[in-house]
Amino acid sequence: MKWLQRRDVQALGWILLVAFFAYGLFYAPALAADDWSQGIEALIYGNATWFDPTNRRPLLYTPFLLQHTIFGFHFWAHYAFLWLINVGIAALLFKILCQIKEINRFYFPEISTLLFLIFPTVYTHMWLTMLHGYLAMFFTLTFAYFLLQYVGQKKKPGLPLALLALLLSFGLYDGQIGVVLAWVLLLLLIFRRSGGRERWIAAASAALLAISFGFWRFWGPQLLGLGDRYLSWISISPEVLLSNLILGYKINLVWGWTAALQQRIPLPDSITAVVFLGGVIVFSWTITSLIMRQISRRSTSYGRGPRILQSKKSVVRPYAISLAVGLGLIGAGYFPVIVAFQPNLGGLGSRYNLFASIGGAITVASLLLIASLYWTHSRRQTTALFVAAAVPLLFLGVAKQMTVQHETRTAWEEQKDIWSQLFVQAPDFKKDTMVLFVLSGFEDRFGFQNSSRTPLSSSWEASSALRLLYDRPDLTADVIFPDAQGFIEPQLLQEGVLTVDGGNITPYARVVAFEYAAERQELRQIFQVQADIFNGDAAPPRFCEDCLIDQGVQDHSFRQFVED
């Protein structure tokens, strides 16, 4: 089979190995955030449809419905499929880089792919709710591969397959618009001399499709009279856009790596971490150089004397271009994120960094290879030093991703503990009751550079889980962290609990509250609003004292999700 060659098998083996250690070793089928609302509740209560033209992502629920049809609610199978999607994305990126012959040397495609697989600004690889996002990336890279086949080699099936994959990706997600347009422009530049009318039409078709979707994404809901709270966040101020874009580059090229390193070594700041990481790479280069010199005393593949620098420049040039392309793809990957999400792009491990990580991996690999080329005098030495320089970064990225999986497992065990204790203390609730979870002692899990998760995090997560576990569609819930600063939480007003996301106020006569302390891991009912989280002027009111029902719910089938 021509598509699958010996090198492809070897690369796939490395991808599988790295993906296993990064995402699989500490994996647990945890449910968090939108997993409850988007991955389960919408399917059970019939709110999920295969195609919804009124949704800004018409195919949003299609992957969840498909999995549910095949596997039911067997979450090991769901997460195994998500893991395979990540492997498939990496394999596609590898094939795309191999098709560009100018950079298909020194194991550049392999190293770029592995760096992308563990890039330390994306911690969402095993989030069930991100299935549609990773499928969108899979279809985006499928589009990129087939468009490259058509424009570069004029393979006839390439164009319709590329456009079909692009349509599917836009039905699932919207963060790839910038990468798609950047890829079309890049292909036009690469094949500007060999491209004919058909190739220009192909590129124009893809660009037109992406631009049309962009207009629909931002203005379509308004034209149809549909509400979209994200539209109110949009800003086209040049100052704001530039500030967010610069922040994106800092996250992608510096802070993601330094935060991962500082989590293991107590370095005082990012600058020290960069110097330390650079020192590790130089040390790795030095040891590898000494070993290579013992193997081969002298190697002059690039020529001798004054011709060395000139020859090296010709070899370096393609990777200098790939460096520029990588930097461009980082910026493209942050569009449209920088337009709508301020001021911090969600944090170092946010899903908003997903598509920018493609450019980040290519940029880092290009920098390492260029430095390796100027350090050495032979192809063999360059390859060895390039791999040696990448190994510390790969280990760091894998270690960070393993930590993320371990932290997710910890939060999931805590969440299950909360539910198990709640089932005992609150067999059932009166109609239209709100359950307020006060989670204390979790302040160390917040912050821009923090990848830790809390047992519960949002009103929609807690509400969906509560409704499912009690089989009560009328129940709601919210979560408050009294020790955390700057976290978007419900407000405890004189009139009741204001849920920030929906803007609804629930009177205290319908609110029952439970506190879960991280240190004690004990859930207890509380009856008085804490003064330090109360936003009123009068004395803090009391929560409902008779909202619990002694008789438990009849249907416990959904509790399998939180049982071992």
C-alpha positions as CSV (number, residue, x, y, z in Angstrom):
1,M,0.0,0.0,0.0
2,K,1.6,3.2,-1.2
3,W,0.0,5.5,1.4
4,L,1.5,3.4,4.2
5,Q,5.2,2.9,3.9
6,R,7.9,1.6,6.3
7,R,8.6,5.1,7.6
8,D,4.9,5.6,8.2
9,V,4.7,2.5,10.3
10,Q,7.7,3.6,12.3
11,A,6.3,7.1,12.9
12,L,2.9,5.6,13.8
13,G,4.7,3.4,16.4
14,W,6.3,6.5,18.0
15,I,3.0,8.3,17.9
16,L,1.2,5.4,19.6
17,L,3.9,5.1,22.2
18,V,4.0,8.8,23.1
19,A,0.2,9.1,23.1
20,F,0.0,6.1,25.5
21,F,2.3,7.6,28.0
22,A,0.9,11.2,27.6
23,Y,-2.8,10.4,27.7
24,G,-3.3,6.8,28.6
25,L,-1.0,5.8,31.5
26,F,-3.0,7.8,34.2
27,Y,-6.2,7.9,32.3
28,A,-9.5,7.5,34.1
29,P,-13.0,7.9,32.5
30,A,-13.8,11.1,34.3
31,L,-16.8,13.3,33.7
32,A,-16.3,17.1,34.1
33,A,-17.7,20.4,32.9
34,D,-19.7,20.0,29.6
35,D,-19.3,16.2,29.7
36,W,-22.4,16.1,31.9
37,S,-24.5,18.6,29.9
38,Q,-23.3,18.1,26.4
39,G,-22.1,14.5,26.5
40,I,-24.9,12.9,28.5
41,E,-27.9,15.1,29.5
42,A,-28.6,16.5,26.1
43,L,-28.8,12.9,24.7
44,I,-31.0,11.5,27.6
45,Y,-33.5,14.3,27.6
46,G,-33.7,14.5,23.8
47,N,-32.1,18.0,23.3
48,A,-29.4,16.6,21.0
49,T,-30.0,16.4,17.3
50,W,-27.9,15.0,14.5
51,F,-28.1,18.3,12.6
52,D,-29.3,21.6,14.0
53,P,-29.1,24.5,11.5
54,T,-30.0,27.0,14.3
55,N,-26.9,26.0,16.3
56,R,-23.7,27.9,15.6
57,R,-22.2,24.4,15.4
58,P,-24.8,22.4,13.4
59,L,-23.0,19.1,13.9
60,L,-22.1,19.7,17.5
61,Y,-24.0,16.7,18.9
62,T,-23.5,14.3,16.0
63,P,-20.3,12.7,17.4
64,F,-22.0,12.1,20.8
65,L,-25.1,10.7,19.2
66,L,-22.9,8.4,17.0
67,Q,-20.9,7.1,19.9
68,H,-24.1,6.6,22.0
69,T,-25.7,4.7,19.1
70,I,-22.7,2.4,18.9
71,F,-21.5,2.1,22.5
72,G,-24.3,3.4,24.6
73,F,-22.9,5.1,27.8
74,H,-19.8,2.9,27.9
75,F,-17.3,5.7,28.6
76,W,-14.2,3.5,28.3
77,A,-15.2,3.1,24.6
78,H,-15.9,6.8,24.3
79,Y,-12.5,7.8,25.6
80,A,-10.7,5.1,23.6
81,F,-12.3,6.6,20.5
82,L,-11.2,10.1,21.5
83,W,-7.6,8.8,22.1
84,L,-7.6,7.3,18.6
85,I,-8.7,10.6,17.1
86,N,-5.7,12.2,18.7
87,V,-3.5,9.6,17.2
88,G,-5.2,10.1,13.8
89,I,-4.6,13.8,14.0
90,A,-0.9,13.4,14.6
91,A,-0.6,10.8,11.8
92,L,-2.2,13.3,9.4
93,L,0.1,16.1,10.4
94,F,3.1,13.7,9.8
95,K,1.8,12.8,6.3
96,I,1.3,16.5,5.4
97,L,4.9,17.4,6.5
98,C,6.3,14.4,4.6
99,Q,4.6,15.6,1.4
100,I,6.6,18.9,1.5
101,K,9.9,17.5,0.2
102,E,12.0,20.6,1.0
103,I,11.6,19.9,4.8
104,N,11.4,16.1,4.7
105,R,14.8,15.5,6.1
106,F,16.6,15.0,9.5
107,Y,13.4,13.5,10.9
108,F,11.8,16.9,10.9
109,P,8.2,15.6,10.3
110,E,8.6,13.0,13.1
111,I,9.9,15.5,15.7
112,S,7.3,18.2,14.7
113,T,4.5,15.6,15.0
114,L,5.6,14.4,18.4
115,L,6.0,17.9,19.7
116,F,2.5,18.7,18.5
117,L,1.2,15.6,20.2
118,I,2.4,16.7,23.7
119,F,2.4,20.5,23.2
120,P,2.2,21.9,26.8
121,T,-0.5,24.5,26.0
122,V,-3.3,22.0,25.3
123,Y,-4.6,19.9,28.2
124,T,-7.9,18.9,26.6
125,H,-6.8,15.8,24.7
126,M,-9.0,13.5,26.9
127,W,-11.9,15.8,27.6
128,L,-15.0,14.0,26.4
129,T,-16.7,17.3,25.7
130,M,-13.9,18.2,23.3
131,L,-14.7,15.3,20.9
132,H,-16.3,17.7,18.4
133,G,-13.2,20.0,18.6
134,Y,-10.7,17.2,17.9
135,L,-12.9,15.8,15.1
136,A,-12.9,19.3,13.7
137,M,-9.1,19.3,13.8
138,F,-9.0,15.8,12.2
139,F,-11.2,17.0,9.3
140,T,-9.2,20.2,9.0
141,L,-6.0,18.3,8.6
142,T,-7.8,15.9,6.2
143,F,-8.7,18.9,4.2
144,A,-5.1,20.2,4.3
145,Y,-3.8,16.8,3.2
146,F,-6.1,16.4,0.2
147,L,-5.9,20.0,-0.9
148,L,-2.1,19.6,-0.9
149,Q,-2.4,16.4,-3.0
150,Y,-4.6,18.3,-5.5
151,V,-2.7,21.5,-5.7
152,G,0.8,19.9,-5.5
153,Q,0.2,16.8,-7.6
154,K,-3.2,17.5,-9.2
155,K,-4.7,14.3,-7.9
156,K,-8.3,14.4,-9.1
157,P,-10.1,13.0,-6.0
158,G,-8.3,15.5,-3.8
159,L,-10.5,18.6,-4.3
160,P,-14.0,17.2,-3.5
161,L,-12.6,15.2,-0.6
162,A,-10.8,18.3,0.7
163,L,-14.0,20.5,0.5
164,L,-16.1,17.8,2.1
165,A,-13.7,17.5,5.0
166,L,-13.7,21.3,5.4
167,L,-17.5,21.4,5.5
168,L,-17.6,18.7,8.1
169,S,-15.0,20.5,10.2
170,F,-17.0,23.8,10.1
171,G,-20.1,21.9,11.2
172,L,-18.3,20.8,14.4
173,Y,-16.2,23.8,15.4
174,D,-15.1,27.3,14.4
175,G,-11.5,27.7,15.7
176,Q,-9.9,26.5,12.5
177,I,-10.9,29.4,10.2
178,G,-7.5,31.1,10.5
179,V,-5.5,27.9,9.9
180,V,-7.6,27.1,6.9
181,L,-7.1,30.5,5.3
182,A,-3.4,30.4,6.1
183,W,-3.0,26.9,4.6
184,V,-4.7,28.0,1.3
185,L,-2.4,31.1,1.1
186,L,0.7,28.9,1.8
187,L,-0.1,26.4,-1.0
188,L,-0.6,29.3,-3.4
189,L,2.9,30.6,-2.5
190,I,4.5,27.2,-2.6
191,F,3.1,26.3,-6.0
192,R,2.8,29.8,-7.5
193,R,5.0,28.9,-10.5
194,S,3.6,25.4,-11.2
195,G,0.0,26.2,-10.5
196,G,-2.6,26.4,-13.2
197,R,-6.1,27.8,-13.4
198,E,-7.6,24.7,-11.8
199,R,-5.3,25.0,-8.8
200,W,-6.2,28.6,-8.3
201,I,-9.9,27.7,-8.5
202,A,-9.4,25.0,-5.9
203,A,-7.7,27.3,-3.5
204,A,-10.3,30.0,-4.1
205,S,-13.1,27.6,-3.4
206,A,-11.6,26.6,-0.1
207,A,-10.9,30.2,0.9
208,L,-14.4,31.3,-0.1
209,L,-16.0,28.5,1.9
210,A,-13.9,29.5,5.0
211,I,-14.7,33.2,4.6
212,S,-18.4,32.5,4.1
213,F,-18.5,30.3,7.3
214,G,-16.7,33.1,9.2
215,F,-19.4,35.6,8.2
216,W,-22.1,33.1,9.2
217,R,-20.4,32.3,12.5
218,F,-20.3,35.9,13.6
219,W,-23.4,37.4,12.0
220,G,-25.6,34.5,11.1
221,P,-27.2,34.0,14.5
222,Q,-28.1,37.7,14.6
223,L,-29.7,37.5,11.2
224,L,-31.9,34.6,12.4
225,G,-32.7,36.3,15.6
226,L,-30.9,33.7,17.7
227,G,-29.1,34.5,20.9
228,D,-25.4,34.0,21.2
229,R,-23.7,35.4,24.3
230,Y,-20.3,35.0,22.7
231,L,-21.1,37.7,20.2
232,S,-21.1,40.3,22.9
233,W,-17.5,39.5,23.6
234,I,-16.3,40.3,20.1
235,S,-13.8,43.2,19.8
236,I,-12.1,44.4,16.7
237,S,-10.1,47.1,18.4
238,P,-6.5,46.9,16.9
239,E,-5.1,47.5,20.4
240,V,-7.0,44.6,21.9
241,L,-6.3,42.3,19.0
242,L,-2.6,43.0,19.0
243,S,-2.4,42.6,22.8
244,N,-4.3,39.2,22.6
245,L,-2.1,38.0,19.7
246,I,1.1,38.9,21.5
247,L,-0.2,37.1,24.6
248,G,-0.9,34.1,22.4
249,Y,2.7,33.9,21.2
250,K,3.9,34.2,24.8
251,I,1.7,31.3,25.9
252,N,2.6,29.2,22.9
253,L,6.4,29.6,22.7
254,V,7.4,30.4,26.3
255,W,4.9,30.2,29.2
256,G,3.5,26.7,28.3
257,W,7.0,25.2,28.5
258,T,8.2,27.2,31.5
259,A,5.1,26.5,33.5
260,A,5.5,22.8,32.8
261,L,9.1,23.0,33.9
262,Q,8.4,25.1,37.0
263,Q,5.8,22.6,38.2
264,R,8.7,20.1,38.7
265,I,11.7,22.3,39.5
266,P,11.2,25.4,41.8
267,L,12.6,28.0,39.5
268,P,11.8,31.6,40.5
269,D,10.5,33.0,37.1
270,S,10.0,32.3,33.4
271,I,13.3,33.8,32.4
272,T,15.2,31.5,34.7
273,A,13.2,28.6,33.4
274,V,14.0,29.5,29.8
275,V,17.7,29.7,30.6
276,F,17.5,26.3,32.5
277,L,15.7,24.6,29.6
278,G,18.2,26.1,27.1
279,G,21.1,24.8,29.2
280,V,19.6,21.3,29.2
281,I,19.3,21.4,25.4
282,V,22.9,22.6,25.1
283,F,24.1,19.9,27.5
284,S,22.3,17.3,25.4
285,W,23.9,18.7,22.3
286,T,27.3,18.6,23.8
287,I,27.0,15.0,25.0
288,T,25.7,13.9,21.6
289,S,28.5,15.7,19.8
290,L,31.1,14.0,21.9
291,I,29.5,10.6,21.1
292,M,29.3,11.4,17.4
293,R,32.9,12.4,17.3
294,Q,33.9,9.1,18.7
295,I,31.9,7.3,16.1
296,S,33.2,9.4,13.2
297,R,36.3,11.7,13.7
298,R,35.6,13.8,10.7
299,S,32.5,14.4,8.5
300,T,32.4,17.0,5.7
301,S,29.0,16.5,4.0
302,Y,28.5,20.2,3.6
303,G,31.9,21.0,2.1
304,R,35.2,22.3,3.5
305,G,36.7,25.6,4.5
306,P,34.9,28.8,3.4
307,R,32.2,26.8,1.5
308,I,30.8,25.4,4.8
309,L,28.8,28.5,5.7
310,Q,27.5,29.0,2.1
311,S,26.4,25.3,1.8
312,K,24.8,25.4,5.3
313,K,22.8,28.4,4.3
314,S,21.2,26.5,1.4
315,V,20.3,23.6,3.8
316,V,19.0,25.9,6.5
317,R,16.8,28.0,4.1
318,P,13.9,25.6,3.9
319,Y,13.8,25.4,7.7
320,A,14.0,29.1,8.0
321,I,10.9,29.2,5.8
322,S,9.2,26.5,7.9
323,L,10.1,28.7,11.0
324,A,8.3,31.6,9.4
325,V,5.4,29.4,8.4
326,G,5.1,28.0,12.0
327,L,5.1,31.5,13.4
328,G,2.4,32.5,11.0
329,L,0.3,29.4,11.8
330,I,0.5,30.3,15.5
331,G,-1.2,33.6,14.8
332,A,-3.6,32.0,12.4
333,G,-4.5,29.4,15.0
334,Y,-5.5,32.2,17.4
335,F,-8.0,33.6,15.0
336,P,-10.9,33.9,15.8
337,V,-10.0,33.4,19.5
338,I,-8.3,36.8,19.8
339,V,-11.4,38.5,18.4
340,A,-13.8,37.2,21.0
341,F,-12.0,36.0,24.2
342,Q,-10.2,38.4,26.4
343,P,-8.1,39.0,28.4
344,N,-6.2,35.7,28.9
345,L,-7.4,33.3,26.2
346,G,-8.6,31.0,29.0
347,G,-5.2,30.1,30.5
348,L,-2.1,28.1,29.5
349,G,-3.9,24.8,29.0
350,S,-7.0,26.2,27.4
351,R,-8.8,24.7,24.4
352,Y,-8.3,28.1,22.8
353,N,-4.7,27.1,22.2
354,L,-5.7,24.0,20.2
355,F,-5.1,25.1,16.6
356,A,-2.2,27.4,17.5
357,S,-0.3,24.3,18.7
358,I,0.2,23.2,15.1
359,G,2.3,26.2,14.4
360,G,3.9,26.1,17.8
361,A,5.2,22.5,17.2
362,I,6.6,23.5,13.7
363,T,8.2,26.6,15.1
364,V,10.0,24.8,18.0
365,A,11.1,22.0,15.7
366,S,12.4,24.5,13.1
367,L,14.4,26.4,15.8
368,L,16.0,23.2,17.1
369,L,16.9,22.0,13.7
370,I,18.4,25.3,12.5
371,A,20.5,25.5,15.7
372,S,21.6,21.9,15.1
373,L,22.6,22.6,11.5
374,Y,24.9,25.4,12.5
375,W,26.4,23.3,15.3
376,T,27.4,20.4,13.0
377,H,29.2,19.5,9.8
378,S,27.4,16.4,8.6
379,R,23.9,15.1,8.0
380,R,24.3,12.3,10.6
381,Q,25.5,14.7,13.2
382,T,22.7,17.1,12.5
383,T,20.1,14.4,12.8
384,A,21.5,13.1,16.0
385,L,21.7,16.6,17.6
386,F,18.3,17.6,16.4
387,V,16.8,14.5,18.0
388,A,18.9,15.0,21.1
389,A,17.6,18.6,21.4
390,A,14.0,17.5,21.1
391,V,14.2,14.7,23.6
392,P,14.2,17.0,26.7
393,L,11.2,18.9,25.4
394,L,9.4,15.7,24.6
395,F,10.0,14.3,28.0
396,L,8.8,17.6,29.6
397,G,5.6,17.6,27.4
398,V,4.8,14.0,28.2
399,A,5.4,14.5,31.9
400,K,3.0,17.5,31.8
401,Q,0.3,15.6,30.0
402,M,0.7,12.7,32.4
403,T,0.3,15.1,35.3
404,V,-2.9,16.5,33.7
405,Q,-4.4,13.0,33.5
406,H,-3.4,12.4,37.1
407,E,-5.0,15.7,38.2
408,T,-8.2,14.9,36.3
409,R,-8.4,11.5,38.0
410,T,-8.0,13.2,41.4
411,A,-10.8,15.7,40.7
412,W,-13.0,12.9,39.5
413,E,-12.5,10.8,42.6
414,E,-13.4,13.9,44.7
415,Q,-16.5,14.5,42.6
416,K,-17.6,10.9,43.1
417,D,-17.1,11.3,46.8
418,I,-19.3,14.4,46.9
419,W,-22.1,12.6,45.1
420,S,-21.9,9.5,47.3
421,Q,-22.1,11.6,50.4
422,L,-24.9,13.7,49.0
423,F,-27.0,10.5,48.2
424,V,-26.9,9.6,51.9
425,Q,-27.6,13.1,53.3
426,A,-30.2,14.1,50.7
427,P,-32.2,11.2,49.4
428,D,-34.3,13.6,47.3
429,F,-35.4,17.2,47.1
430,K,-38.6,19.2,46.8
431,K,-39.6,20.5,43.5
432,D,-37.5,23.2,41.9
433,T,-34.8,23.1,44.5
434,M,-31.4,24.5,43.9
435,V,-28.4,22.8,45.4
436,L,-25.5,25.1,46.2
437,F,-22.1,23.4,46.5
438,V,-19.6,25.4,48.6
439,L,-16.2,24.0,47.8
440,S,-13.6,25.3,50.3
441,G,-9.8,24.7,50.2
442,F,-9.4,24.5,46.5
443,E,-7.8,28.0,45.9
444,D,-4.5,26.4,44.9
445,R,-6.2,24.9,41.8
446,F,-7.0,28.3,40.2
447,G,-4.7,30.6,38.2
448,F,-3.5,31.3,34.7
449,Q,-0.8,28.7,34.9
450,N,-2.8,26.0,36.7
451,S,-3.9,22.7,35.0
452,S,-5.5,21.2,38.1
453,R,-9.3,20.7,38.0
454,T,-11.8,21.1,40.8
455,P,-14.4,18.4,41.6
456,L,-17.2,20.6,40.2
457,S,-16.6,23.9,38.4
458,S,-19.8,25.5,37.0
459,S,-23.5,25.8,37.3
460,W,-24.3,23.9,34.1
461,E,-22.0,21.0,35.1
462,A,-23.5,20.7,38.6
463,S,-27.0,21.1,37.4
464,S,-26.8,18.5,34.7
465,A,-25.2,16.0,37.0
466,L,-27.7,16.6,39.7
467,R,-30.7,16.2,37.3
468,L,-29.3,13.0,35.9
469,L,-28.3,11.4,39.2
470,Y,-31.6,12.2,40.9
471,D,-33.7,11.7,37.7
472,R,-35.2,15.1,38.3
473,P,-35.3,17.6,35.4
474,D,-36.6,20.3,37.7
475,L,-33.5,20.6,39.9
476,T,-30.6,23.1,39.5
477,A,-27.3,23.6,41.1
478,D,-24.4,26.0,41.3
479,V,-20.8,26.0,42.7
480,I,-19.0,28.6,44.7
481,F,-15.4,28.7,45.9
482,P,-15.2,31.0,49.0
483,D,-11.3,30.9,49.0
484,A,-10.7,31.6,45.3
485,Q,-10.2,35.0,43.9
486,G,-11.4,36.3,40.5
487,F,-13.4,33.1,39.7
488,I,-16.8,33.7,38.0
489,E,-19.2,32.4,40.5
490,P,-22.8,32.8,41.6
491,Q,-23.5,35.9,43.6
492,L,-25.3,35.6,47.0
493,L,-27.6,38.6,47.0
494,Q,-30.2,39.7,49.5
495,E,-32.9,38.3,47.2
496,G,-31.3,34.9,46.6
497,V,-28.6,33.2,44.6
498,L,-27.8,34.8,41.2
499,T,-26.5,32.3,38.7
500,V,-24.1,34.4,36.6
501,D,-24.3,32.3,33.5
502,G,-28.1,32.4,33.2
503,G,-28.9,35.6,35.1
504,N,-31.6,33.8,37.2
505,I,-32.1,34.5,40.9
506,T,-33.3,31.6,43.1
507,P,-34.8,32.6,46.4
508,Y,-33.1,31.2,49.5
509,A,-36.4,29.5,50.4
510,R,-35.6,27.1,47.5
511,V,-31.8,26.8,48.0
512,V,-30.2,24.0,50.0
513,A,-26.4,24.3,50.5
514,F,-23.7,21.8,51.2
515,E,-20.0,22.5,51.9
516,Y,-17.2,20.2,50.9
517,A,-13.8,20.9,52.4
518,A,-10.8,19.7,50.4
519,E,-8.8,18.9,53.5
520,R,-11.4,16.9,55.3
521,Q,-13.2,15.5,52.2
522,E,-16.4,15.7,54.1
523,L,-19.7,17.0,52.8
524,R,-22.0,18.7,55.3
525,Q,-25.2,20.7,55.0
526,I,-25.0,24.3,56.0
527,F,-27.9,26.5,56.9
528,Q,-26.5,30.1,57.1
529,V,-25.0,32.1,54.3
530,Q,-21.3,32.8,55.0
531,A,-20.7,36.5,55.7
532,D,-17.6,36.6,53.6
533,I,-19.4,35.5,50.4
534,F,-22.6,37.5,51.0
535,N,-23.3,40.5,48.7
536,G,-26.1,42.1,50.7
537,D,-26.1,44.9,53.4
538,A,-28.4,43.1,55.9
539,A,-27.6,40.1,58.0
540,P,-26.8,37.0,55.9
541,P,-30.0,35.0,55.3
542,R,-30.6,31.3,55.9
543,F,-30.9,28.6,53.4
544,C,-33.9,26.3,53.1
545,E,-34.1,23.9,56.0
546,D,-37.0,21.7,54.8
547,C,-36.1,21.2,51.1
548,L,-34.9,17.6,51.6
549,I,-37.2,14.6,51.2
550,D,-36.5,11.5,53.2
551,Q,-37.7,9.1,50.6
552,G,-35.1,8.4,47.9
553,V,-35.6,8.5,44.1
554,Q,-36.9,5.4,42.4
555,D,-34.6,5.3,39.4
556,H,-30.9,5.0,40.3
557,S,-29.8,3.9,36.8
558,F,-27.8,7.1,36.0
559,R,-25.7,6.7,39.2
560,Q,-23.6,4.1,37.4
561,F,-21.6,7.1,36.1
562,V,-20.3,7.9,39.6
563,E,-20.0,4.4,41.0
564,D,-16.8,2.3,40.8
